[in-house]
Amino acid sequence: MNNYKNDKGTILITVVSLIAIIALIIGVGSTLVISGNKKVHSTSNKIQAFYIAEAGIEEVISNPFLINKVLKSYNIFYNSSNPTTPASSPPWVSLIPEKSFPLSFENNKTGIYSVEGKIDPNSIIYSNGVPQEVKIDITSIGTIKSSKNSTKKISCKIRVDLVTFYNIGLKNAIATSNS
């Protein structure tokens, strides 16, 4: 008369199965949220590192003494007795060794940047043996110091009018790239 004698424990198995499925869904959902959160923080750090590197380039461009340091690092004057002058490859000149970024970030993160520059020897424009214009390659590396360091590198080429030293600025940059 009792048709359910063989079905003992099916409710228990059903409840345990439902709890396991719910736990699995919660586990997958929390994993997705955590990985998304990590991705957002990583992207945020890279963007902040980019802006720190850009600040380094801006600092160099706004300081003619640092541009002059690059210009002095290489003999840009033409020698008529040796038309191949300048011959050697120009050196990279450290313009700003690691410098702390003056603003603070969330979660006790700090930022640093360093900048170096060199003359593009193929870009020197001469008039009567006197250099009139030159292009300078400037590379800035911005780093966010946190539990996982994020680094961005920006390269910028600027054209320097050696006669007037006028119009130096990021708005007059020839090209910029970042990696």
C-alpha positions in Angstrom: 0.0 0.0 0.0 2.9 2.4 0.6 4.3 3.0 -2.9 7.1 5.3 -1.6 9.1 2.8 0.4 11.7 2.4 -2.4 12.1 6.2 -2.7 13.6 6.7 0.8 16.4 9.4 0.7 15.5 10.9 -2.7 14.6 14.2 -1.1 18.0 14.2 0.7 19.8 13.5 -2.5 17.9 16.2 -4.3 18.6 18.8 -1.6 22.3 17.9 -1.5 22.5 18.1 -5.3 20.8 21.6 -5.3 23.2 22.8 -2.6 26.2 21.6 -4.6 24.9 23.3 -7.8 24.3 26.6 -5.9 27.7 26.4 -4.3 29.2 25.8 -7.8 27.4 28.8 -9.2 28.5 31.0 -6.3 32.1 29.8 -6.7 32.2 30.5 -10.4 30.6 33.9 -9.9 33.0 34.9 -7.2 36.0 33.8 -9.4 34.7 35.9 -12.2 34.3 38.9 -9.9 37.8 38.5 -8.4 39.5 38.1 -11.8 37.6 41.1 -13.2 38.7 43.2 -10.2 42.3 42.2 -10.8 42.0 43.2 -14.4 40.6 46.6 -13.5 43.4 47.3 -11.0 46.0 46.2 -13.6 44.5 48.5 -16.2 44.4 51.3 -13.7 48.0 50.8 -12.8 49.1 50.8 -16.5 47.2 54.0 -17.1 48.7 55.7 -14.1 52.2 54.6 -15.2 51.5 56.0 -18.6 50.6 59.4 -17.2 53.7 59.3 -14.9 55.9 58.7 -17.9 54.2 61.5 -19.8 54.9 63.8 -16.9 58.6 62.9 -17.2 58.6 63.9 -20.9 56.7 67.2 -20.1 59.3 68.0 -17.4 62.2 67.5 -19.9 60.5 69.5 -22.6 59.7 72.4 -20.3 63.3 72.6 -19.1 65.7 73.9 -21.8 68.7 73.0 -19.6 67.8 69.3 -19.9 67.4 69.7 -23.7 70.8 71.4 -23.8 72.3 68.5 -21.9 71.3 66.2 -24.7 72.6 68.7 -27.3 76.0 68.9 -25.5 76.3 65.1 -25.5 77.0 64.9 -29.2 79.1 66.9 -31.6 76.5 68.2 -34.0 78.8 70.7 -35.7 79.8 70.0 -39.3 83.5 69.7 -40.1 84.2 70.6 -43.8 87.5 68.7 -43.7 85.6 65.6 -42.6 82.2 65.6 -44.1 81.1 62.5 -42.3 81.2 64.4 -38.9 79.4 63.5 -36.7 80.3 59.9 -37.1 79.7 58.0 -34.0 76.3 57.0 -32.7 75.0 59.5 -30.1 74.8 58.3 -26.5 71.6 58.0 -24.5 71.8 60.8 -21.9 70.1 60.3 -18.5 68.1 63.5 -18.1 66.1 62.5 -15.0 67.3 59.5 -13.0 64.6 57.8 -11.0 62.5 60.5 -9.5 59.4 60.1 -7.3 56.1 61.3 -8.7 54.9 64.2 -6.5 51.3 63.0 -6.2 50.1 60.1 -4.0 47.9 57.3 -5.2 45.4 55.0 -3.5 46.4 52.0 -1.5 49.8 53.4 -0.6 51.0 53.1 -4.2 53.9 55.3 -5.3 55.1 56.4 -8.7 58.5 57.0 -10.2 59.8 58.0 -13.6 63.1 58.3 -15.4 63.9 60.0 -18.6 66.7 59.8 -21.1 67.3 61.4 -24.5 69.6 61.3 -27.5 70.0 63.2 -30.7 68.8 61.7 -34.0 72.0 62.2 -36.1 70.2 61.8 -39.4 67.9 64.7 -38.6 70.4 67.5 -38.2 69.7 70.3 -40.7 72.7 72.5 -41.6 73.0 75.9 -43.1 76.5 77.0 -44.1 78.0 74.3 -41.9 76.0 75.4 -38.8 73.3 73.2 -37.3 69.9 74.9 -37.5 67.6 72.1 -36.4 67.8 68.7 -34.8 65.4 66.0 -33.6 65.8 64.6 -30.2 64.5 61.2 -29.1 63.2 61.3 -25.5 62.2 58.1 -23.7 60.4 58.2 -20.4 59.6 55.2 -18.2 56.8 55.5 -15.6 56.4 52.9 -12.9 53.7 52.3 -10.3 55.2 50.7 -7.3 52.7 48.4 -5.6 52.4 44.7 -4.8 52.7 44.1 -8.6 54.7 46.8 -10.3 53.3 48.2 -13.5 55.6 49.9 -16.0 54.9 52.0 -19.1 57.4 53.3 -21.5 56.8 56.3 -23.7 59.0 57.5 -26.6 58.7 61.0 -28.0 60.6 62.7 -30.9 60.7 66.5 -30.7 62.2 69.0 -33.2 64.5 71.6 -31.7 65.1 74.9 -33.5 68.7 75.5 -32.5 68.6 79.1 -33.7 65.7 80.4 -31.5 65.1 77.5 -29.2 61.5 78.4 -29.6 58.4 76.1 -29.7 59.7 73.2 -27.7 56.7 71.4 -26.3 54.8 68.2 -26.4 52.2 69.9 -28.7 55.0 70.2 -31.3 56.2 66.7 -30.9 56.8 64.8 -34.1 55.7 61.4 -32.9 55.0 59.6 -29.6 54.6 56.0 -29.0 54.1 53.8 -25.9 54.6 50.2 -24.9 
